[in-house]
Amino acid sequence: MGRAFEFRKARKMKRWSAMAKTFTRLGKDIVMAVKEGGPDPESNSKLRAVIQNCKAANMPKDNIERAIKRASDKDQGDYKTVLFEGYAPHGIAVLVETATDNNNRTVANIRSYFNKCNGNLGTSGSVEFMFDHTCNFRIQDTGIDVEELELELIDFGAEEVFRDDDGIIIYAPFESFGNLQKELESREFEILSSGFERIPQVTKSLSEEQTEEVNKLIELIEEDDDVQNVYHSLEN
């Protein structure tokens, strides 16, 4: 198995663990998708993907419809995706993806977390290059030959295809998302969820005590309402 498989396995238990946080995150994804491509999922592939993720997270249909309606309202503010980069204690690289309607607030909050936990908020480009920006799809496992599927999807950007308890997982570079989504839909695969992740190229192992210091910062950042995802180079 490759790096994507190991990365996914390590993050699986932590990701989207809190229901309220999950729904907040997905609600923002809906707003950004609607603002970008309109409220009709038939013509808005990005919104279609977000709705699939909502269903995978057991978000009630009423919540999804309300979020789309709210996002279509002219008075609804827009969220901007802002990436923060820095170092946790002991040289651990940290990438923080946020969706914010108030950049000043978000910057102040993220900086305070790094300062409080003996980390350093860096400048743009200081650690992003240490992570591979990837996209992923989870499709229903119908018993298809995974190796054969991987060969068929290579032309559309797929780099790693594997089976796990959640279905068949496909990883590709970030820029291949649109091509892969179109191909999977044209083949009538049931896409259960999809998304983007940043996989560290190199990870670093720390002592138990040092790991606790790093996790303290990561957990503090993850609790912030503006934060969508936190990625780091700590070996799990």
N, C-alpha and C positions, 0 to 999 in steps of 0.2 A: 504494500500500500504506500501511497505517496504522502507528501506533506499536507495536502488538503484533507486527507482522511484523518491523519493524526491531529491536525488542528481542530477539525470538527468534533472529534471524539473528546478532546480536552475541554472544549467550550460548551458542549451539549448540555451538561447538567446546570450550568450557570445561566445560559441565555434565556431571556424572557421568563425568568422564574417568578417575578411578581406580576400578577394579573393586571393590577391598576397601571403599573408602569408600561406594560405591554400595550394596553389599549391607548394610552396617551401617545406612545410612540407611533402606533399605527394610525391614530387620528391625524397626527402631523403629516404622515406619509400621504394620507388621502388628500389633505389640503394642498400639499405641494404638487401632487399628481393632477388634481382638478385644475389648479391655477395654470399649470403648464399645458394641459391638453384637453380640458373640458370635462364635463360630468358624465359623458356617455362611455362606459367601459368598452363598448363595441368598437369605437373609433379611437380610444385612448388606451394603448397597450400598457402604458405605465400604471394607469389606474386599475386595469385588469389584473396586473401582477400584484398590486397592493391588496385588492379584494381577495385574491387567493390566499395571501398571507393572513388576512383577517380571519378567514374561515379556518385556516390551519391553527390559529390561536384561539378558536372557539369564541370569537367576537360575535355577539348577537346580530342578526340581520338588521334589526331596527337601529342599532348603534351605527352600523355601516351606512345605512340610508340617510340617517340624520347627519352624519359627518360629511357625506357628499353634498347634501342640501346646504349645510352650513358653509362649506367651502365655496359653493356657487354664489353665496351672498356677497354683494359688492363691499359690504362693510367688514367682511372677514379679512383680517390682516394676513399678510403672506409670511411664510417662514423661509428663512435663508439657511442653506447648509454652510456651516463654518467649521473648518478643521483646525484643531489645536495640536501642537506638537511640543514634546518636552521630555524630560528625564525624571523618573522616579529615583529614590535612593539607590545606590550601588550600580548606577549606570544602566538601568533598565529603560529602554526606549518606550514612550507612551504616545499613542495617537488617539485623539478624542474627536469623534464626529458629533456635531450638535445641529439642531434645527431650532433656530431662534427668531423671535420677532423683536428682540431688543439686544443688539450686539454688545452694547456697553455693559449691560447687566451680565451677560454670559462671560465676557472677557474677565470682568472683575471677579466673578465667582470661580472660574477655572483657575485663575492666577492665585486666588486665596487658598485653594485646595493644595496646589503644588507647594506654596510657601509654608503652609501649616504642616506638611508632611516631609519637609526637607528635600523637596524636589525642585526642579527648575523648569519653568515654562520657556520654551525655546522660540526661535523665529521660524517663519514659514520656510519649509524645505529642510529643516534641521534633522528630522528623523523619518520623514515620509518615504524617502528613498530606500529605507531599510525594510519596507513592507511591500509585498506584491498585492496590487489591487485586483481582486477577483470578483466574478459573479458566480452564482450557483443556482441550480434548480433541483427541486425534489419532485420526482414523478412517481406515479403509482407503480408498484412492482407487480407486473403481470406475468412474471416468470421468464421474461425475455433474456436472451444471452447478453450479459453485460459487456463482454469483450467485443462482441460483434457490434453492439450499439456504439461503443466507444470509437471503433473504426469508422462507422458511418457518420459520426458527429464531428470527427476531427476537422473536416472541411469547413465546419461552421464555428470552429474555435475551441471545441472541447479539448481539455488537457487531461482530465482525470474523471473517470466514471467508476463508481463502486456501489455496492449494495450494503445497506445497513438496516437496522430495525424500523426506520422511518420510510423506507422505500429505496428507490434508486437515486443516487446523488450525482449531479454533474457539475464539475467545476471548469471554469474558463476564465480568460482575462476579462477585465472589466468592460472593455470595448466590444466584446463579442455578445453582450447581453441581448441586443435586439435581434441579431441573426439567429441566435440559438432559440430565443422565444418563438420567432416565426416558424422555424423548422419543427420544433416540438409541437406547436399548435397545428401545423399543416399535416403532421403525422397522427394527429388526434390523440397524443399522449395526454393523460390527465395530469396537469401541473398542479401539485398540491401546495407548493410554496416556492418562493424565489427570493433572491436578495444579493447583497454585496458584502464582501468581507476583505479585510486586509491581513494577509498572512505574513508573519515575520520571517525574513530570510534566514536569520540566525537567532537562536534563543540562548539564554544565559541561565545557568543553574546557580541558586543561592542557598545559603544555610537556612534552616527553619526560622530562625530569628529574623534574618534579613528578609526572607519571603514575607513574613508578617508585616514588616515595615512597608513593603511595596504594596501588599494587598490592602493595607489601611488606606493608602492614597487612592487606589483603584476603586475601592468600595465607596469612598467619599464622592468621587467624581460620578460614579454610576447612579448615585442617589439624586443627582441634580435633574430637575425636570426638563432642562434644555438638552440634556445629553441623550443621544440615540445609541451610540456604541462606543466602547473603549477597547482598544487593541494594545498589546504590549509584547515585549520580547522576553518576558519571564518564562522559563521552562516550567510547565505544569507537571 
